[in-house]
Amino acid sequence: MYLYNDFMEVNEIFSTNLARTRKMKGYSQRELAKISGISHRMINHYENNPISVPINKLKILADSLDTKITAFFDDSEYEDNSVENLDVRWIKKINEIRNLPEADRKEINRHISSLIEKQKLREQSSS
């Protein structure tokens, strides 16, 4: 029973880290499928119900995501859920913003801060 529980925990860590790494790189499942040559259906399966992933697929996924196979099994990463639910489109935008000149990045930051402040004021006035 303990071995089964450990196996299931490793699978959960793998699937969570695969999805997290994919999202951090700004890829959708379909985009990773195109890059890796692994079908979208299998990418989805690996992220949601991985019973066994062939070692050659692990290597392909790691290479496609520019990471090491061991990163998929690092349980310290598993504890950090900060990007797990981020929309891939936001990550892509953030990466695009990083490439803008500093003055433009500051302007975007000011605009976002202004929008957040407006929302806080709306929430305060409605309560």
Secondary structure, DSSP 8 states (H G I E B T S, - for coil): -HHHHHHHHHHHHHHHHHHHHHHHTT--HHHHHHHH---HHHHHHHHH--S---HHHHHHHHHHTTS-GGGGG-HHHHT--TTTT--HHHHHHHHHHHTS-HHHHHHHHHHHHHHHHHHHHHHHHH-
